[in-house]
Amino acid sequence: MRNRREWIAALCLLCGTQQAVAQLLTTLFPEGVPGYGSEQGVTVQSRERPEYDPLGIRANTVIIQPLLTTSTGYDDNIFAGSSHLGAWEIATRPSFLITRDNPSSTIAMYLSADDVRYFGESSQDRTDGTAIVGSTINFGHDILTLGAGYLARHEDRTALDALPSDRPVAFSVANSRASFTTTFGPFSATPSIDLNRWHFDNTTILGVPVNEASRDRTTAQVGMTLKYTWMNAREVLLVTRVLDTHYDNPVPGTPTNNSASWQALLGVDYDGNTVWRFRMLGGVEYRQSESTAIASQTTGIAEAEITWQPSGMTTMRATAVRGIEDAAQTGLSNYTYDSARLSLDHEYLRNVLLNASATVREATFNQTGGQQFGFAFGAGATWLVNRNARLSLTYDFTDVRNAHLAAGTVAGDYTRGLTLLTLRLGL
């Protein structure tokens, strides 16, 4: 029953959170909370290791899992500029995952903070926070999933479409969601609703104050996922979504970015209980702006994930996403976003894990034709010392290039290398 609930939660995520937002909301939520997880299948990194996993604090059906992660390392380009300016950093990330599980329902709460400090460059310091609660309730073969959360984050210049601000731009997201899955024979239907309230703090660019109130917005998304199971863990999916975006404080004299979008995707989720597992969805999105000055847009969209696990020691995963996102710059309504990632995890020893990844990204601004291209690769090793401690060493390299974009519109061309030594402690 637990595995089924986790699958339904993941399916709810698929139909309810792939939104047209510049910050790619799905990447901001943690694992472990019903309705908010995004890990599909079991990999070398995600599978349970009873002798090395923290036990947590147990009280009847309640489990409290506290974690404290601290990292130190060197960022060789903290401003993501053409002239490198590096600094040593230290990051501290405490978190608590509290879960209660019984045969008819699961409820979980997640609380975390993320504090990053740069030696000699305090202007780049930031503190983020997360508070999320989610639940699944079983009604026989039907399942209700509920969730609510609040995120406080900062937008770095290293992201595509990021402003060339003097310091990370603070923003917050208040989220609530609900879905209900009903099953009839080999068919199931999952209607869902997802609401978000975005708020951005003001910033400065080259010392000049910039009001970011024009980016504050509310998004409402209604979705329906229809599924047909022709064999166990082999399904055909039809996903439809309607997304309404309303900006609270449009800039006078510029076209409003209010819009409505319609999406439809058809695909398969296939687990052959062999070395291959894949989930692929493809379709179309039509976006209509409230302003007649902004042309309507139709584009192909896709979500895909392919996992190859030739043995229990190695997992290779490829993912790809294509969609329309809201632009950060005043006067630009949206851009088309494409991203693909290939990752490799390998269990060198039972308590030594190796990983490597490569990512390519592209943003094409639909009103100007300008583009941003991003390439990144990373590698790391993790030593599972015991069930309470693990130590990781990672290196990540990023390269971003712009084409046909006005200077000062977004952060310029840059390369960046980040080396971190991370200690994670858990009970």
Buried (B, 14 or more C-beta within 10 A) or exposed (E): EEEEBBBBBBBBBBBBBBBBBBBBBBEBBBEBBBBBBBEBBBBBBEEEEEEBBBEBEEEEEEBBBBBEBBBBBBBBBBBBBEEBBBBBBBBBBBBEBBBBBEEEBBBBBBBBBBBBBBEEBEEBBBEBBBBBBBBBBBEEEBBBBBBBBBBBBBBBBBBBBBBBBBBBBBBBBBBBBBBBBBBEEEEBBBBBBBBBBBBBBEBEEEEEEBEBBBBBBBBEBBBBBBBBBEEEEBBBBBBBBEBBBBBEEBBEEBBBBBBBBBBBBBBBBBBEEEEEBBBBBBBBBBBBBBBEEBEEBEBEBBBBBBBBBEEEEBBBBBBBBBBBBBBBBBBBBBBBBBBBBBBBBBBEEEBEBBBBBBBBBBBBBBBBEBBBBBBBBBBBBBEBBEBEBBEBBBEBBBBBEBEEBEEEBBBBBBBBBBBBEBBBBBE
